Amino acid sequence: MEKYIGKGVYGAIAIGKISVFKRKEVSVKRTRIEDTEQEKQRVEAAKALATEQLQEIYDKALKEVGEANAQIFEIHMMMLEDMDYNDSIQNIIDTQSVNAEYAVAVTSDNFAEMFSAMEDAYMKERAADIKDISNRLIRNLQSEGEDNSSSDDKVIICSDDLAPSETVLLDKDKVLAFVTSHGSSNSHTAILARNMNIPAIIGAGDEFLKAIKDGDDAIVDGFTGEIFINPDEETRARLIAKQQQDDEKKKLLQNLKGKENVTLDGKNINIYANIGSVDNIGAVLLNDAGGIGLFRSEFLYLESEDYPTEEQQFVAYKKVLESMAGKKVIIRTLDIGADKQVDYFGLKKEENPALGYRAIRICLTRPEVFKTQLRALYRASAYGNLGIMFPMITSVSELEKILAICEEVKSELVSEGVEISDKIELGIMIETPAAAVISDLLAPMVDFFSVGTNDLTQYTLACDRQNPELEDFIDTHHEAILRLIKMAADNAHNHGAWIGICGELAADTTLTETFMRMGIDELSVSPGFVLKVRDTVRSLDLSK
């Protein structure tokens, strides 16, 4: 038996045989050609076919992992039309009189190297996207198309890494798990794996890939990141038992639907869901969430080619509120910048975008964009139970400006005869240490706080959460973070406000008791974690 260790990105157990992922190798030779115009026409035909292929992949991803996660394939289609990318290909064909395949391969190498050299971790990941679309173009030029070969048996897919398109094209009914020797937990592939509910481990190392072969028996433990090759009977028996226990837990969780989120000693907490699209509402209702604690409105902007209009936003917000039938829906105002870039905003390149021009800073300096969103939100408020939440707050003066703009928008709508709810709650995200430290000054101005633990961790520990090299340095349980959350909770309650947590830590059941003892009123998690957190809450006795 051999054991290898990587990083689990989806916790579950898979037992079966290994299938080493074989992609068609893209082999390109340089050939001198006479008719450069014909070669450029071949590129255009290959691009048209690639667009059709990517649209099919996007449609498949849309059904399986939702709109937000399918977006990468829209980005790939946009990359195919990138002027610089295409100009490079055409220039190489024209100036060197070479075949289209060679021009695409050289352009791919140059652009991938450029992205890989960037300091920003998110931009580094785009190198893989460039290679993915370039290889697709080359395969189309060579008339090889997609590699749809597959086995009839369920297998554990192992590879050096998987491109997002390769992950989506896997037949889920035939995949037990996948393991890669490389990869980052922030890559699109890791994100897609979590949303597709496929047990997955990344970063198992080059030695792992060299040691395995097709047909090897293996067990993947996505909880611990361990992979056992040709496991002995004791290991097999232990992990089969662990798998059965996990399956039983999942079945038992279904029995918690309709039950209260109440501890053994009678303390209640609200458990809401985080979503990024109207398409996710079904998952919220299916998992019996008490409301929506975070609707990421920026996806309306990320999915558009131009600023979404007031009417477009109103329709989306109205649909969410109506669908939740009176349950609380908290919509976060626009939060782009940093790792979420939108071309039509024309944001300048920044040395440190995580500390730069993002979120509420954009809204306050582009009031026309902010007011359009607020008008849509206030109009939609008449159709449900709305809370509006403002991100990246660092000062009282920012909040004063926000509240003044809100009053201005409300007055305009009332004067126009538009119906607005009189029960809208306004809140802010506590995701900077500054907001937590002055939470005693901010609490009297709002109805609620929501702690964004992802950014709060990043800013408190000075660790870029998009950088895979810093994963070992990011301690989400750091005492400084917990103290800041406790400070914000105390100050919220002292001034009549309530407080929730909507970051990743809300789903960390090892901290559920800690948060409840702090007095946290609400936890908002991915829909699939609602019942798991409810189960933990119902097992606690805070009187002890």
Kinemage of the C-alpha trace (Angstrom):
@kinemage 1
@onewidth
@group {chain A} dominant
@subgroup {mainchain}
@vectorlist {calphas} color= white
{ca met a 1} P 0.000 0.000 0.000
{ca glu a 2} L 1.184 3.510 -0.838
{ca lys a 3} L -0.215 6.699 0.684
{ca tyr a 4} L -0.059 10.214 -0.790
{ca ile a 5} L -1.344 13.445 0.686
{ca gly a 6} L -2.758 16.480 -1.072
{ca lys a 7} L -5.396 19.074 -0.175
{ca gly a 8} L -9.044 18.046 -0.097
{ca val a 9} L -11.384 20.486 -1.862
{ca tyr a 10} L -14.564 18.447 -1.367
{ca gly a 11} L -15.023 16.196 1.648
{ca ala a 12} L -16.272 12.697 0.854
{ca ile a 13} L -14.892 9.159 0.445
{ca ala a 14} L -14.464 7.434 -2.924
{ca ile a 15} L -13.404 3.799 -3.387
{ca gly a 16} L -12.634 2.363 -6.811
{ca lys a 17} L -10.129 1.990 -9.623
{ca ile a 18} L -7.876 4.684 -11.017
{ca ser a 19} L -8.172 6.025 -14.530
{ca val a 20} L -5.257 8.234 -15.551
{ca phe a 21} L -6.776 11.107 -17.520
{ca lys a 22} L -5.530 11.033 -21.085
{ca arg a 23} L -5.990 14.183 -23.073
{ca lys a 24} L -5.068 14.368 -26.707
{ca glu a 25} L -1.598 15.814 -26.837
{ca val a 26} L -1.427 18.953 -28.925
{ca ser a 27} L 1.592 18.531 -31.165
{ca val a 28} L 2.397 21.448 -33.449
{ca lys a 29} L 4.991 21.670 -36.200
{ca arg a 30} L 6.108 24.868 -37.884
{ca thr a 31} L 5.271 24.822 -41.569
{ca arg a 32} L 5.998 27.527 -44.101
{ca ile a 33} L 2.914 28.505 -46.121
{ca glu a 34} L 2.300 30.713 -49.131
{ca asp a 35} L -1.356 31.712 -48.692
{ca thr a 36} L -1.498 33.632 -45.388
{ca glu a 37} L -5.085 34.729 -46.009
{ca gln a 38} L -6.217 31.120 -46.164
{ca glu a 39} L -4.471 30.377 -42.861
{ca lys a 40} L -6.239 33.286 -41.205
{ca gln a 41} L -9.550 32.003 -42.558
{ca arg a 42} L -8.742 28.612 -41.006
{ca val a 43} L -8.265 30.380 -37.651
{ca glu a 44} L -11.666 32.067 -37.980
{ca ala a 45} L -13.349 28.725 -38.754
{ca ala a 46} L -11.628 27.093 -35.776
{ca lys a 47} L -12.757 29.979 -33.559
{ca ala a 48} L -16.365 29.626 -34.733
{ca leu a 49} L -16.307 25.903 -33.916
{ca ala a 50} L -14.675 26.614 -30.532
{ca thr a 51} L -17.438 29.086 -29.699
{ca glu a 52} L -20.067 26.422 -30.465
{ca gln a 53} L -18.203 23.899 -28.284
{ca leu a 54} L -17.858 26.342 -25.403
{ca gln a 55} L -21.538 27.255 -25.623
{ca glu a 56} L -22.416 23.554 -25.238
{ca ile a 57} L -20.078 23.269 -22.261
{ca tyr a 58} L -21.575 26.435 -20.764
{ca asp a 59} L -25.110 25.031 -21.125
{ca lys a 60} L -24.030 21.792 -19.410
{ca ala a 61} L -22.287 23.683 -16.604
{ca leu a 62} L -25.316 25.948 -16.182
{ca lys a 63} L -27.505 22.929 -15.386
{ca glu a 64} L -24.968 21.229 -13.132
{ca val a 65} L -23.210 24.005 -11.209
{ca gly a 66} L -25.258 27.179 -11.723
{ca glu a 67} L -24.742 30.413 -13.586
{ca ala a 68} L -22.008 31.901 -11.418
{ca asn a 69} L -19.745 28.876 -11.818
{ca ala a 70} L -20.535 28.405 -15.516
{ca gln a 71} L -19.337 31.951 -16.138
{ca ile a 72} L -15.744 30.807 -16.795
{ca phe a 73} L -16.855 29.410 -20.154
{ca glu a 74} L -18.393 32.729 -21.113
{ca ile a 75} L -15.022 34.241 -20.230
{ca his a 76} L -13.335 31.682 -22.502
{ca met a 77} L -15.645 32.747 -25.347
{ca met a 78} L -14.710 36.386 -24.677
{ca met a 79} L -11.011 35.458 -24.669
{ca leu a 80} L -11.440 33.945 -28.125
{ca glu a 81} L -12.465 37.397 -29.349
{ca asp a 82} L -9.733 39.290 -27.490
{ca met a 83} L -8.182 41.786 -29.909
{ca asp a 84} L -4.613 41.448 -28.622
{ca tyr a 85} L -4.769 37.645 -28.702
{ca asn a 86} L -6.132 37.559 -32.259
{ca asp a 87} L -3.832 40.307 -33.517
{ca ser a 88} L -0.867 38.281 -32.271
{ca ile a 89} L -1.985 35.169 -34.151
{ca gln a 90} L -2.600 37.076 -37.372
{ca asn a 91} L 0.664 39.002 -37.060
{ca ile a 92} L 2.690 35.793 -36.689
{ca ile a 93} L 0.986 34.272 -39.730
{ca asp a 94} L 1.581 37.404 -41.834
{ca thr a 95} L 5.144 38.230 -40.817
{ca gln a 96} L 6.531 34.690 -40.575
{ca ser a 97} L 4.411 32.999 -43.290
{ca val a 98} L 3.676 30.080 -40.958
{ca asn a 99} L 0.755 27.717 -40.443
{ca ala a 100} L -2.164 28.687 -38.182
{ca glu a 101} L -1.455 25.950 -35.616
{ca tyr a 102} L 2.052 27.276 -35.023
{ca ala a 103} L 0.851 30.879 -34.732
{ca val a 104} L -1.746 29.893 -32.114
{ca ala a 105} L 0.804 27.825 -30.155
{ca val a 106} L 3.359 30.667 -30.038
{ca thr a 107} L 0.681 33.188 -29.035
{ca ser a 108} L -0.527 30.802 -26.324
{ca asp a 109} L 2.986 30.422 -24.881
{ca asn a 110} L 3.619 34.183 -24.936
{ca phe a 111} L 0.321 35.133 -23.313
{ca ala a 112} L 0.458 32.310 -20.722
{ca glu a 113} L 3.982 33.374 -19.748
{ca met a 114} L 2.784 36.968 -19.400
{ca phe a 115} L -0.071 35.997 -17.067
{ca ser a 116} L 2.104 33.592 -15.053
{ca ala a 117} L 4.565 36.399 -14.349
{ca met a 118} L 1.899 38.614 -12.756
{ca glu a 119} L 1.953 39.002 -8.993
{ca asp a 120} L -1.818 38.808 -8.586
{ca ala a 121} L -2.799 35.169 -7.873
{ca tyr a 122} L -6.107 35.498 -9.698
{ca met a 123} L -4.375 36.748 -12.844
{ca lys a 124} L -1.836 33.922 -12.617
{ca glu a 125} L -4.756 31.474 -12.908
{ca arg a 126} L -5.672 33.031 -16.286
{ca ala a 127} L -2.570 31.431 -17.815
{ca ala a 128} L -4.382 28.084 -17.637
{ca asp a 129} L -7.406 29.616 -19.366
{ca ile a 130} L -5.245 30.891 -22.246
{ca lys a 131} L -3.731 27.432 -22.705
{ca asp a 132} L -7.176 25.832 -22.568
{ca ile a 133} L -8.705 27.947 -25.324
{ca ser a 134} L -5.526 27.780 -27.428
{ca asn a 135} L -5.392 23.990 -27.267
{ca arg a 136} L -9.049 23.909 -28.283
{ca leu a 137} L -8.264 26.078 -31.319
{ca ile a 138} L -5.339 23.867 -32.306
{ca arg a 139} L -7.420 20.682 -31.974
{ca asn a 140} L -10.064 22.256 -34.176
{ca leu a 141} L -7.440 23.285 -36.723
{ca gln a 142} L -6.200 19.701 -36.733
{ca ser a 143} L -9.839 18.477 -36.995
{ca glu a 144} L -9.604 16.452 -33.796
{ca gly a 145} L -12.434 18.196 -31.910
{ca glu a 146} L -13.376 17.085 -28.385
{ca asp a 147} L -11.962 14.009 -26.697
{ca asn a 148} L -15.128 12.259 -25.581
{ca ser a 149} L -13.597 8.865 -24.802
{ca ser a 150} L -14.911 7.393 -21.594
{ca ser a 151} L -15.193 4.151 -19.659
{ca asp a 152} L -18.415 2.427 -18.719
{ca asp a 153} L -17.146 1.884 -15.165
{ca lys a 154} L -17.065 4.454 -12.393
{ca val a 155} L -13.471 5.523 -11.817
{ca ile a 156} L -11.216 7.856 -9.877
{ca ile a 157} L -9.844 10.326 -12.427
{ca cys a 158} L -6.191 11.242 -11.851
{ca ser a 159} L -4.295 13.925 -13.752
{ca asp a 160} L -1.586 16.554 -13.514
{ca asp a 161} L -4.360 19.159 -13.508
{ca leu a 162} L -7.738 19.608 -15.155
{ca ala a 163} L -8.864 22.566 -17.203
{ca pro a 164} L -12.330 23.897 -16.272
{ca ser a 165} L -13.781 22.596 -19.546
{ca glu a 166} L -12.351 19.140 -18.887
{ca thr a 167} L -13.925 19.085 -15.419
{ca val a 168} L -17.381 19.999 -16.692
{ca leu a 169} L -17.210 17.528 -19.586
{ca leu a 170} L -16.555 14.628 -17.214
{ca asp a 171} L -19.588 12.353 -17.036
{ca lys a 172} L -20.472 12.679 -13.347
{ca asp a 173} L -22.243 9.328 -13.426
{ca lys a 174} L -18.928 7.665 -14.248
{ca val a 175} L -16.641 9.669 -11.933
{ca leu a 176} L -16.113 8.638 -8.327
{ca ala a 177} L -13.561 11.343 -7.564
{ca phe a 178} L -10.640 13.166 -9.065
{ca val a 179} L -7.108 13.727 -7.862
{ca thr a 180} L -4.589 16.123 -9.396
{ca ser a 181} L -0.873 16.381 -8.771
{ca his a 182} L -0.994 20.177 -9.114
{ca gly a 183} L -3.639 22.887 -8.802
{ca ser a 184} L -4.854 25.525 -6.366
{ca ser a 185} L -7.915 25.480 -4.095
{ca asn a 186} L -8.808 28.847 -5.639
{ca ser a 187} L -8.697 27.564 -9.225
{ca his a 188} L -11.904 27.391 -11.245
{ca thr a 189} L -11.559 23.607 -11.347
{ca ala a 190} L -11.530 23.310 -7.547
{ca ile a 191} L -14.547 25.607 -7.297
{ca leu a 192} L -16.436 23.607 -9.928
{ca ala a 193} L -15.578 20.340 -8.162
{ca arg a 194} L -17.095 21.600 -4.914
{ca asn a 195} L -20.247 22.708 -6.696
{ca met a 196} L -20.526 19.431 -8.621
{ca asn a 197} L -20.188 17.495 -5.333
{ca ile a 198} L -17.318 15.392 -6.675
{ca pro a 199} L -14.813 14.212 -4.014
{ca ala a 200} L -11.590 15.910 -5.008
{ca ile a 201} L -7.983 16.312 -3.929
{ca ile a 202} L -5.461 18.708 -5.455
{ca gly a 203} L -1.693 19.016 -5.074
{ca ala a 204} L -0.906 15.309 -4.561
{ca gly a 205} L 2.528 15.860 -6.112
{ca asp a 206} L 4.468 14.626 -9.128
{ca glu a 207} L 5.531 11.409 -7.379
{ca phe a 208} L 1.884 10.415 -7.028
{ca leu a 209} L 1.266 10.728 -10.755
{ca lys a 210} L 4.451 8.770 -11.579
{ca ala a 211} L 3.515 5.932 -9.201
{ca ile a 212} L -0.029 5.203 -10.382
{ca lys a 213} L -1.396 3.402 -13.428
{ca asp a 214} L -4.779 2.577 -14.901
{ca gly a 215} L -6.663 -0.042 -12.915
{ca asp a 216} L -4.909 0.492 -9.567
{ca asp a 217} L -7.257 0.101 -6.599
{ca ala a 218} L -7.502 3.335 -4.646
{ca ile a 219} L -9.357 5.115 -1.880
{ca val a 220} L -9.708 8.898 -1.859
{ca asp a 221} L -10.424 10.619 1.458
{ca gly a 222} L -11.528 14.133 0.542
{ca phe a 223} L -11.820 15.033 4.243
{ca thr a 224} L -8.125 14.482 5.025
{ca gly a 225} L -6.597 14.813 1.549
{ca glu a 226} L -5.226 11.264 1.689
{ca ile a 227} L -5.044 8.901 -1.310
{ca phe a 228} L -4.367 5.203 -0.661
{ca ile a 229} L -3.107 3.144 -3.608
{ca asn a 230} L -3.762 -0.611 -3.409
{ca pro a 231} L -4.900 -0.245 0.231
{ca asp a 232} L -4.483 -3.083 2.705
{ca glu a 233} L -7.546 -4.735 4.225
{ca glu a 234} L -7.359 -2.800 7.502
{ca thr a 235} L -7.271 0.569 5.702
{ca arg a 236} L -10.041 -0.488 3.340
{ca ala a 237} L -12.284 -1.617 6.201
{ca arg a 238} L -11.650 1.612 8.133
{ca leu a 239} L -12.483 3.863 5.207
{ca ile a 240} L -15.507 1.827 4.117
{ca ala a 241} L -16.853 2.335 7.634
{ca lys a 242} L -16.057 6.064 7.411
{ca gln a 243} L -17.846 6.266 4.052
{ca gln a 244} L -20.913 4.502 5.452
{ca gln a 245} L -20.990 6.863 8.425
{ca asp a 246} L -20.797 9.883 6.080
{ca asp a 247} L -23.631 8.522 3.917
{ca glu a 248} L -25.727 7.876 6.992
{ca lys a 249} L -25.127 11.405 8.253
{ca lys a 250} L -26.299 12.842 4.932
{ca lys a 251} L -29.484 10.762 5.083
{ca leu a 252} L -30.144 11.781 8.669
{ca leu a 253} L -29.717 15.440 7.789
{ca gln a 254} L -32.746 15.193 5.501
{ca asn a 255} L -34.824 14.459 8.610
{ca leu a 256} L -33.925 17.917 9.922
{ca lys a 257} L -36.005 19.715 7.295
{ca gly a 258} L -38.727 21.699 8.993
{ca lys a 259} L -36.981 21.483 12.390
{ca glu a 260} L -35.950 24.510 14.445
{ca asn a 261} L -32.388 25.775 14.800
{ca val a 262} L -32.470 25.473 18.573
{ca thr a 263} L -29.913 24.167 21.065
{ca leu a 264} L -30.708 21.579 23.734
{ca asp a 265} L -31.048 24.395 26.272
{ca gly a 266} L -33.447 26.370 24.058
{ca lys a 267} L -31.279 29.015 22.376
{ca asn a 268} L -32.271 29.841 18.782
{ca ile a 269} L -30.179 31.035 15.873
{ca asn a 270} L -31.165 31.876 12.293
{ca ile a 271} L -29.522 29.803 9.551
{ca tyr a 272} L -29.691 31.492 6.162
{ca ala a 273} L -28.099 30.791 2.765
{ca asn a 274} L -25.606 32.635 0.554
{ca ile a 275} L -26.335 32.847 -3.159
{ca gly a 276} L -24.891 34.585 -6.202
{ca ser a 277} L -27.721 34.227 -8.676
{ca val a 278} L -31.493 34.081 -8.973
{ca asp a 279} L -30.927 30.534 -10.292
{ca asn a 280} L -29.749 29.449 -6.817
{ca ile a 281} L -33.112 30.064 -5.118
{ca gly a 282} L -34.177 26.447 -5.706
{ca ala a 283} L -31.187 25.210 -3.684
{ca val a 284} L -32.081 27.616 -0.858
{ca leu a 285} L -35.640 26.268 -0.643
{ca leu a 286} L -34.564 22.629 -1.126
{ca asn a 287} L -32.186 22.855 1.844
{ca asp a 288} L -34.751 24.580 4.061
{ca ala a 289} L -32.807 27.774 4.735
{ca gly a 290} L -34.600 30.345 6.875
{ca gly a 291} L -33.781 33.140 4.451
{ca ile a 292} L -31.016 34.542 2.291
{ca gly a 293} L -28.236 36.106 4.332
{ca leu a 294} L -26.154 37.178 1.351
{ca phe a 295} L -27.259 37.777 -2.220
{ca arg a 296} L -24.132 38.779 -4.141
{ca ser a 297} L -25.573 41.392 -6.475
{ca glu a 298} L -22.262 41.861 -8.309
{ca phe a 299} L -23.039 38.793 -10.412
{ca leu a 300} L -25.680 40.868 -12.192
{ca tyr a 301} L -22.794 43.102 -13.297
{ca leu a 302} L -20.338 40.274 -14.008
{ca glu a 303} L -22.874 38.548 -16.261
{ca ser a 304} L -23.634 41.700 -18.278
{ca glu a 305} L -21.763 43.307 -21.152
{ca asp a 306} L -22.794 46.757 -19.948
{ca tyr a 307} L -24.129 48.323 -16.757
{ca pro a 308} L -27.373 46.499 -15.836
{ca thr a 309} L -30.277 48.933 -15.981
{ca glu a 310} L -32.518 49.815 -13.074
{ca glu a 311} L -35.275 47.718 -14.630
{ca gln a 312} L -33.056 44.664 -15.115
{ca gln a 313} L -31.941 44.833 -11.494
{ca phe a 314} L -35.468 45.447 -10.230
{ca val a 315} L -36.747 42.314 -12.009
{ca ala a 316} L -33.991 40.168 -10.460
{ca tyr a 317} L -34.444 41.509 -6.923
{ca lys a 318} L -38.232 41.253 -7.173
{ca lys a 319} L -38.000 37.615 -8.253
{ca val a 320} L -35.782 36.708 -5.297
{ca leu a 321} L -38.031 38.485 -2.798
{ca glu a 322} L -41.240 36.985 -4.199
{ca ser a 323} L -39.770 33.492 -4.324
{ca met a 324} L -38.711 33.648 -0.673
{ca ala a 325} L -42.325 34.420 0.321
{ca gly a 326} L -41.715 36.796 3.189
{ca lys a 327} L -38.471 35.226 4.442
{ca lys a 328} L -35.595 37.640 4.993
{ca val a 329} L -33.506 38.425 1.888
{ca ile a 330} L -30.320 40.437 2.435
{ca ile a 331} L -28.897 41.867 -0.779
{ca arg a 332} L -25.340 43.146 -0.738
{ca thr a 333} L -24.735 46.172 -2.919
{ca leu a 334} L -22.192 46.055 -5.714
{ca asp a 335} L -18.880 44.506 -4.642
{ca ile a 336} L -16.511 44.441 -7.602
{ca gly a 337} L -12.824 45.173 -7.826
{ca ala a 338} L -9.968 43.061 -6.428
{ca asp a 339} L -10.519 39.547 -7.875
{ca lys a 340} L -13.868 40.490 -9.488
{ca gln a 341} L -13.160 42.669 -12.503
{ca val a 342} L -15.740 44.033 -14.954
{ca asp a 343} L -14.307 45.415 -18.193
{ca tyr a 344} L -16.916 48.085 -18.827
{ca phe a 345} L -16.176 49.726 -15.463
{ca gly a 346} L -12.773 50.661 -16.875
{ca leu a 347} L -10.956 50.087 -13.587
{ca lys a 348} L -7.250 50.887 -13.685
{ca lys a 349} L -4.675 48.203 -12.974
{ca glu a 350} L -3.612 48.366 -9.325
{ca glu a 351} L -0.500 47.156 -7.570
{ca asn a 352} L -2.593 45.762 -4.716
{ca pro a 353} L -6.233 45.470 -5.837
{ca ala a 354} L -7.378 43.799 -2.604
{ca leu a 355} L -6.531 47.072 -0.852
{ca gly a 356} L -7.651 49.249 -3.686
{ca tyr a 357} L -10.606 50.709 -5.523
{ca arg a 358} L -13.417 48.244 -4.833
{ca ala a 359} L -16.916 47.766 -3.445
{ca ile a 360} L -18.375 50.771 -1.593
{ca arg a 361} L -15.445 52.938 -2.721
{ca ile a 362} L -16.625 52.562 -6.314
{ca cys a 363} L -20.239 53.228 -5.324
{ca leu a 364} L -19.422 56.424 -3.447
{ca thr a 365} L -17.264 57.819 -6.261
{ca arg a 366} L -19.710 56.745 -8.996
{ca pro a 367} L -23.011 57.796 -7.422
{ca glu a 368} L -24.960 57.314 -10.655
{ca val a 369} L -24.146 53.572 -10.552
{ca phe a 370} L -24.956 53.370 -6.830
{ca lys a 371} L -28.256 55.258 -7.149
{ca thr a 372} L -29.404 53.029 -10.010
{ca gln a 373} L -28.926 49.961 -7.835
{ca leu a 374} L -30.545 51.555 -4.797
{ca arg a 375} L -33.593 52.634 -6.825
{ca ala a 376} L -34.024 49.038 -8.023
{ca leu a 377} L -33.649 47.695 -4.477
{ca tyr a 378} L -36.116 50.132 -2.917
{ca arg a 379} L -38.658 49.471 -5.686
{ca ala a 380} L -38.317 45.706 -5.124
{ca ser a 381} L -38.765 46.083 -1.351
{ca ala a 382} L -42.538 46.173 -1.781
{ca tyr a 383} L -42.469 42.505 -2.836
{ca gly a 384} L -40.854 40.893 0.195
{ca asn a 385} L -38.733 41.171 3.330
{ca leu a 386} L -35.636 43.087 2.241
{ca gly a 387} L -32.373 43.911 3.941
{ca ile a 388} L -29.712 45.987 2.166
{ca met a 389} L -26.088 45.468 3.116
{ca phe a 390} L -23.078 47.634 2.271
{ca pro a 391} L -19.594 46.068 1.859
{ca met a 392} L -16.063 47.187 2.753
{ca ile a 393} L -16.982 49.826 5.345
{ca thr a 394} L -14.047 51.400 7.186
{ca ser a 395} L -15.370 54.657 8.644
{ca val a 396} L -18.340 56.545 10.064
{ca ser a 397} L -18.062 59.174 7.314
{ca glu a 398} L -18.534 56.514 4.615
{ca leu a 399} L -21.674 55.266 6.312
{ca glu a 400} L -23.024 58.803 6.712
{ca lys a 401} L -22.621 59.366 2.956
{ca ile a 402} L -24.329 56.038 2.191
{ca leu a 403} L -27.311 56.780 4.422
{ca ala a 404} L -27.664 60.262 2.914
{ca ile a 405} L -27.789 58.787 -0.605
{ca cys a 406} L -30.346 56.216 0.564
{ca glu a 407} L -32.587 58.986 1.896
{ca glu a 408} L -32.190 60.917 -1.343
{ca val a 409} L -33.222 57.867 -3.422
{ca lys a 410} L -36.182 57.123 -1.154
{ca ser a 411} L -37.416 60.717 -1.397
{ca glu a 412} L -37.186 60.645 -5.188
{ca leu a 413} L -39.173 57.406 -5.419
{ca val a 414} L -41.844 58.584 -2.982
{ca ser a 415} L -42.261 61.796 -4.960
{ca glu a 416} L -42.730 59.637 -8.067
{ca gly a 417} L -45.489 57.685 -6.313
{ca val a 418} L -43.500 54.431 -6.105
{ca glu a 419} L -44.474 52.045 -3.314
{ca ile a 420} L -41.634 51.276 -0.885
{ca ser a 421} L -41.632 49.003 2.141
{ca asp a 422} L -41.306 50.748 5.490
{ca lys a 423} L -39.583 47.693 7.024
{ca ile a 424} L -36.305 47.646 5.079
{ca glu a 425} L -33.314 46.868 7.287
{ca leu a 426} L -29.987 48.506 6.494
{ca gly a 427} L -26.730 46.862 7.502
{ca ile a 428} L -23.008 46.794 6.865
{ca met a 429} L -20.415 44.100 6.448
{ca ile a 430} L -17.758 43.800 9.099
{ca glu a 431} L -14.877 42.658 6.901
{ca thr a 432} L -12.137 45.120 7.764
{ca pro a 433} L -10.430 45.343 11.155
{ca ala a 434} L -11.283 49.070 11.096
{ca ala a 435} L -15.025 48.329 10.998
{ca ala a 436} L -14.738 45.871 13.884
{ca val a 437} L -12.697 48.268 16.035
{ca ile a 438} L -15.164 51.161 15.554
{ca ser a 439} L -18.240 48.927 15.583
{ca asp a 440} L -19.448 50.794 18.689
{ca leu a 441} L -19.732 53.924 16.523
{ca leu a 442} L -21.251 52.161 13.518
{ca ala a 443} L -23.863 50.053 15.338
{ca pro a 444} L -26.196 52.951 16.292
{ca met a 445} L -26.413 53.901 12.606
{ca val a 446} L -27.645 50.546 11.223
{ca asp a 447} L -30.025 47.665 11.906
{ca phe a 448} L -27.507 44.836 11.581
{ca phe a 449} L -23.914 43.723 11.006
{ca ser a 450} L -22.831 40.785 8.855
{ca val a 451} L -19.270 39.529 9.317
{ca gly a 452} L -17.458 38.679 6.073
{ca thr a 453} L -14.866 36.339 7.509
{ca asn a 454} L -13.055 35.742 4.210
{ca asp a 455} L -11.894 39.338 3.860
{ca leu a 456} L -11.689 39.910 7.616
{ca thr a 457} L -9.191 37.034 7.780
{ca gln a 458} L -7.267 38.372 4.795
{ca tyr a 459} L -6.941 41.878 6.162
{ca thr a 460} L -6.297 40.887 9.765
{ca leu a 461} L -3.541 38.388 8.929
{ca ala a 462} L -2.130 40.357 5.964
{ca cys a 463} L -2.498 37.256 3.768
{ca asp a 464} L -3.825 37.467 0.210
{ca arg a 465} L -6.554 34.816 0.158
{ca gln a 466} L -6.146 34.359 -3.622
{ca asn a 467} L -2.490 33.353 -3.273
{ca pro a 468} L -2.107 29.541 -3.061
{ca glu a 469} L 1.383 29.912 -1.597
{ca leu a 470} L -0.081 31.518 1.536
{ca glu a 471} L -2.620 28.805 2.343
{ca asp a 472} L -0.426 27.421 5.133
{ca phe a 473} L -0.250 30.880 6.738
{ca ile a 474} L -3.990 31.576 6.777
{ca asp a 475} L -5.290 30.556 10.197
{ca thr a 476} L -9.036 31.125 10.043
{ca his a 477} L -9.299 30.316 13.762
{ca his a 478} L -6.732 32.948 14.722
{ca glu a 479} L -7.540 34.518 18.082
{ca ala a 480} L -7.329 38.016 16.584
{ca ile a 481} L -10.152 37.223 14.155
{ca leu a 482} L -12.360 35.708 16.852
{ca arg a 483} L -11.738 38.706 19.119
{ca leu a 484} L -12.765 41.122 16.369
{ca ile a 485} L -15.983 39.159 15.771
{ca lys a 486} L -16.752 39.134 19.509
{ca met a 487} L -16.103 42.885 19.719
{ca ala a 488} L -18.513 43.531 16.844
{ca ala a 489} L -21.152 41.242 18.387
{ca asp a 490} L -21.007 43.002 21.753
{ca asn a 491} L -21.210 46.439 20.183
{ca ala a 492} L -24.097 45.438 17.914
{ca his a 493} L -26.162 44.156 20.835
{ca asn a 494} L -25.265 47.117 23.045
{ca his a 495} L -26.866 49.413 20.461
{ca gly a 496} L -29.911 47.365 19.518
{ca ala a 497} L -28.570 45.837 16.292
{ca trp a 498} L -28.306 42.141 15.400
{ca ile a 499} L -25.257 40.407 13.945
{ca gly a 500} L -24.693 37.535 11.506
{ca ile a 501} L -21.765 35.850 9.805
{ca cys a 502} L -21.862 35.251 6.046
{ca gly a 503} L -18.248 34.241 5.340
{ca glu a 504} L -16.768 30.732 5.056
{ca leu a 505} L -16.425 30.419 8.837
{ca ala a 506} L -20.207 30.403 9.211
{ca ala a 507} L -20.167 26.825 7.843
{ca asp a 508} L -17.279 25.729 10.085
{ca thr a 509} L -19.129 23.580 12.605
{ca thr a 510} L -16.096 23.461 14.904
{ca leu a 511} L -16.835 27.144 15.610
{ca thr a 512} L -20.630 27.000 15.792
{ca glu a 513} L -20.655 26.783 19.582
{ca thr a 514} L -18.088 29.586 19.845
{ca phe a 515} L -20.232 31.848 17.680
{ca met a 516} L -23.401 31.078 19.621
{ca arg a 517} L -21.677 31.821 22.918
{ca met a 518} L -20.569 35.155 21.412
{ca gly a 519} L -24.223 35.916 20.791
{ca ile a 520} L -24.164 35.673 16.988
{ca asp a 521} L -27.796 35.867 15.817
{ca glu a 522} L -27.485 34.427 12.317
{ca leu a 523} L -25.209 32.183 10.264
{ca ser a 524} L -25.430 32.336 6.476
{ca val a 525} L -23.833 29.467 4.547
{ca ser a 526} L -23.841 27.811 1.128
{ca pro a 527} L -27.238 26.089 0.696
{ca gly a 528} L -25.715 22.608 0.990
{ca phe a 529} L -24.409 23.374 4.494
{ca val a 530} L -27.687 24.578 6.030
{ca leu a 531} L -28.774 21.207 7.421
{ca lys a 532} L -25.263 20.337 8.611
{ca val a 533} L -25.086 23.542 10.658
{ca arg a 534} L -28.629 22.968 11.948
{ca asp a 535} L -27.599 19.506 13.109
{ca thr a 536} L -24.649 20.970 15.029
{ca val a 537} L -26.794 23.680 16.633
{ca arg a 538} L -29.351 21.099 17.816
{ca ser a 539} L -26.583 19.049 19.485
{ca leu a 540} L -25.275 21.914 21.631
{ca asp a 541} L -26.026 22.675 25.268
{ca leu a 542} L -24.873 26.206 26.031
{ca ser a 543} L -25.925 25.997 29.673
{ca lys a 544} L -22.902 23.868 30.514
